[in-house]
Amino acid sequence: AIRNLAYDPDPAVRKAAYEAELSCYDRIKDAVAFALNSIKLETISDCQLRGYASPLDRTLEKSDMKRETLDAMLGAMEEYMPKFRQYLRAKGKALGHENGLPWYDLFAPMGKSTARYTTEDAKRILVELFSTFDSELADMVARAFDEEWIDFYPRDGKSGGAFCAGVECIGQSRILTNFDGTFGDIVTLAHELGHAFHNQCIRTHRPLNRDYSMPVAETASTFNEVLTVTAAIQAAQDKDEKLALIESQLSDACQIICDIYSRFLFESSVFEARPQEFLDADRLCQLMLEAQKKAYGDGLDQTCLHPYMWLCKGHYYSGSLSFYNFPYAFGGLFARGLYAKYQQEGEKFVPLYKEMLHATSVNDVEDTAKIAGIDLTDKAFWRQGLQSLADEIDLFCDLVK
């Protein structure tokens, strides 16, 4: 509940929530540090016994992904880090901060969008939009609304967030959202319907060939998001509305670039240090701050970071899911790179896109991408998605001047 207040429009509430969050970790930090040390040492030992060079190598094997692909993606991200720091400084300055953005204002809303939508509006917008891309996708979206695949509204006892699950025995999917009428809720629907379309694309495979790895799991969903938000930004006439749309997208992108990179650096440093030393809570905070400073640089106020990010992310505490971070960056940038390719190639890209989704559950990620003519081990591909975000950062900086 406190972390959700990071999105509150009142800056005093955001700051108070941040301070309350940090103070509450102090009473549990030692116990959680013991847990993290035990889990990471067990993971290291397990990997050694099974013949893996490192926990990262095991994760890459589970992801059906080569180290060269990860290196190319991270290398391209590092090249574009200064651009994201420019966005963070511009946002900080617009909010009255001269020394970079303080952590508690990372998710501060900007601009204003007062439009409200019904689920019927959402159906109309998405079906019309996706019809311009692919009739098969548009037909599935219409079917999802008409056949009541979607549990739309929040209610007591219902889980928050959004989710999509395939129901393979009847050839459908089921979607959970918490729709309250904002444009962001339409984007969420587009995202979850992307998962449903991915399920549909792999349904012709045999049952044991319908699982895809984590890096490609967000491909169709994020591609749908990019389609939806890009169209909305282009259609927006009001400056405040355009700023709200762009800032929301850049805020999300900053998470999958800067924050994910910091989490990757932190987990790498823990695995490197753990065989030689027990990492107490203060040492873990130190490693996290070092990772954040390297990832965010002068984009953030160096005196106001989040030393306890190691404690509030459950991903670090799974022995079987080490490095549950870089797949987020992969999914977001892969989808953006695909969208850039669609803009270049037009209609002839669409059948390749669907063939590629079909192959995700039986190919490694590199062979999947080759179907669309993409070499994932080449930085040039990753730069395409990053450059599209860099262009939006330039637009954002102009809007907040």
N, C-alpha and C positions, 0 to 999 in steps of 0.2 A: 504494500500500500504506500509506503514511504517512497519507494523508488518510482512509482507512477507519478508522484508529485513533481518529478523532474520536468514534466510536460506542462505544468501549471502556468497560466499566463502571468501570474503575480511573481516578480523576481524575489520578493522577500520569502514567499512560500518555498520557492525552489532552493534558495540558500539554506533555509532552516531545515528542509527535508534532507539535504546533503549532509549537513552537520549532525543531524539526528541519526542518519544511517551510519556514518563513520563511528559515532560514539557507541552504537549498539554492538558493533563487532568486537569491541575491546573485551567484553566479558566471555566471549566464546573463542577468541582467536587461538589460544593455546591448544585447546582440544582439537580444533579443526586442523591446526598445523600438524599435530601428531597424525591425524588421519591422512593428510596429504602426503606426509613423509612415508607412511607405511604403504600406501597405495602405489606411489611412484617407485619405491624400492622393489615391491613385489613385481611390478610391471617390468622393470629392468631385468630382474632375475628370470622371469618367465621368458622374456625375449632371448636372453642368453641361452637358456636351456633348449629353446626351440630353434636356435641357430640363426636368429636375426641379428644383423649388425647393430640395430638400435630400435627403440620403440617407433621412431618415425618411419623406418624401413617397413616395419610390420603394418603400420597404418597405410602406407602407400600401396602395399600389396593388397590389402583389403579394399582399397579404393580403386583397384585396377588402373593404377596411374604410375607413370614413370617419374623418377627424381628429376629428370631433365625438364619435364613439364612444370613441376613445382618451382624449380629454380628460375625458369623463364618468367613465370607469373610473378614471383616475389621480386625478381630483378626489375620488371616493368613497374611494379607498384612502388619500389624504392625511387625510381626515376621521377615518378609523379607526386611523391610525397610533398615537395615544396608547393605544388599547386593546391593541395588540400590544406596545407598550413596557411596559404593565402586566404582561402575560404574561411578558416577558423578565425584568423585575425580580423577579417572584414566583418564577420558576424559579431565578434567581440567589440569592435569599435562602434558598430551600430547600436550595441546594447550598453555603451558607455564604459567599456573596459579598454585601457590603453596598453596593457602588457600581455595581450593574448586573451583567449577565452577561458574563464574559470570553469572547472569541471561541472559545477552546478548549473551552468547555462548552456551546456552542450545541446540539450534538447529544447531550449527555449523556443516557443513558437514565434514566427515572424510573419508579417503580412496578415491578411484577413480574408477568410472565405465564409460568407454567411449563407451560401446556398445549402438547401436541404433536399434530400432525395428520398423517394419511396422505393420499395423493392421493384415495383413496376417500372420506375424510371431507370433503375439499375439494369433491368433486363433489356430495356429498349436501347440504352447507351451501349451496353456491351455487345449485344447482337449486331447492332448497326456498325460498330467499330470493327468487330472481328470479321464481319462479312467482307470488309475491304481487304482482309488478309487471306482468309480461307473459309469457304462455305462449310466444310466439314467441322471446323472448330465452332463456327457460328451456330450450326445446327445442334451440336452437342450442348452448347450454352443454353440455347432455347429449351432444349429437352430437360436440362437440369432444373430450370425454373418451372416448366409446365408439369413435370412428373414429380415435383416436390422432393428433389434430392437434398435440398438445403434447409438446415435448421438455422433460421435467420437471427432471431431476437434474443437478447439477454433475459434471464429470469433467475429467480432464487435457486441456488444449487447447481446452476449450469457453469461449466468451466469457462474461463475467460479465453481470449485469443481466438484463433481460427485453426482449422484442421481439415484435411481431406483424407478419406480412406476408400480404397477400392473394394467393391463388393463383387468379386469375380464370378460367383456362382450365378448372378443374374445380369452380368455385363454392365454394371452401373457403378457409380461412386456416391459417397455420402459426404456432405460438407457441413461443418459447424462454423458459424460466425457469430458475432455479437453486433448486429447491424443497428446503428442509431441514426442513420440518415446523412452522414457526412460523405464528401467525395472520397475520403480515405477508406471508407467502408466499401465503396465500389471498387477501389484498387485492391482491397483485400479479397473481394469476391473474384476479381480477375485472376489474382494469384492462385487461389484455391482451385478455380476452374481450370487453370493451367495444369495442376496436378491431375485433375480428372481427365484432361485430354491426354496427358502422358500415359495414364492408366489405359485409356482406350487404344493408344498407339501400340502398346506392348501386349494387348490382350490376345492376339493371335498366336503368341508363343505358347509352348507347353507350360504347365503350371510351375515347374521347377526353373523355368527360364524367364520368370517375370520379376525378378529382383534386380534393381540397379544400384550402383554404388553411391555413396554420399555425395561426391563432387557433382555428379550429373543430376542428382535428385531435384535440384531447384531450377533446372534449365527451362522447362516449359512454363513454370509458374512465374519466374522472373521475367522471361520474355513477354508474357502477357502483361505484366506490370509496366514494362518499358513501353509497350504499345499504347497502353491506356494513359499513362502519365504524359508521354510525349504528345499525344493528341490533345490532351487537356491543356497543356502549356501553350501549344500552338493556337488553340481556340480562345484562350483567355484574353479578354479585352481590358479588364481592370488591372491596374498595376499591383494593387494589394493582393488580388487573387493570384496573379502570376507569381508574385514573390512567395506567397504561402506554398504554392505547388512546387516551385523550384527548391525552396529551402527545405521542405519536407523530404524531397528526393535526395538532396545533397547530405542532409543529416543522416539518412539511412545509408547512403554510399560511404560516408565517413566512417560509419561503424564497420562496414565490411572491408574497408581499406586500412585505416589507421588503427582502429580498435582491434580488429582481427590480427593485424601484424604485431601489435604489442602483446597480444595473448600468445601468439606463436613464439615470439622471442622469449617471453616469460617461461613458457613450458619447456622450451629448448634449454634454457639456463638451469631450470630445476633438474631435468634429466642429466645434465652435464655435471652438476654439483653434488647431487644426492649420493652417489657411491662413496664420495670422500667425506661428507659431513651431514650432520643432522641440521635441517633448515628450520630454525625456530621462527616464530611469527614475525619478529622484527627483521630477520634476514629475508623472509618471503616478501615482506613489504618493500624492503630495499630493492630486491630483484624486480618487483612489479613497477616501482617508480622508475628504475633504470630503463625498463622496456617501454614505458609510456613516454619518457623523454626522448628516446631514440625514434619512436614512431610518430609522435605528435610534434616534436621539436618546439619551435617558438610559436606554433599555432595556439598552444594552450598556455595559460598563466602557470609558470613552473612552480609557483608557491601554492597552487590549488589543484592538485591532481587527485587520484583515487588509489591510495596504497593498498586497499583491501579488495581489489578486483579479483584476487586469487581466492577470496573467501566466498564471494557471492555468486560465482559461476559454477553451477553443478557439473559442467563438462569436465573439469579437472579431476573429478572424483570417481571416474569410471575406469577400471583397470582394462576393460576391453575396448575403450574408445579414446585412446590417446590422440592428441592433436585434433580434437573436435573443434577446429577453428578455421584452418585454411580452406575446407570445403565451402564455407560461406563466401569467401572471396572468389573462389573458383566459380561458383554458381552465378554470382552477380556479374562478374566480368565476362564469363562465357556467354551469358545471355545478351549482354550489351554488344559483345563482338559479333554475335549472330545477327542482332538487329542492324548493326552497321553494314553487315554483308547483305541483308535484305534490302536496305536502302540503296545499295550499289547495284544489285542484280534484279530487284523487283520480283515479278511473278515466278520466274524460273527458280528462285530460291525456295519457294514453298514446298514442292515435293521433296526436295533434298532435306529440308528441315524435318518433315514428317518421317522420312526414311531414317534419318539420324536418331530421332526419338525412339523409333521402333528398335534400333540396334543397341540402345543404351543398356539393355539387360543381358546382352549376349557378347558384347565387344568390350575391350578396354577403352578408356576414354580417348586415347589417341586415335585408335582406328574408327571410333564413332565420329570424331571430329573430321577425319579425312573424307567421310561421305559428303560433307559440305565444303570440301576443298580447303580445310583448315589444318595447319601444322601447329599443334599446341606447344611444341618445344621451341617455337620461334617467338621471340619477344614482340615481333611486329604485330602478331594477332592480338596480344594482350594490350598493346598500346592503343589499338582501335577503341576498345571499350573505355579505357582510361581517358583518351582524348575527348570522347563524347562528354564525359563528366567534367573535364577541364573547360570545355566550351560553356557548359552550364555555370561553372564557377565564375567565368568572365561575365556572364549575363547577370548572375547574382551580385557581383561586385558593382556593376553599373547601377543596378536597381537600388542598392543601399547607400550609394554615395550621398 
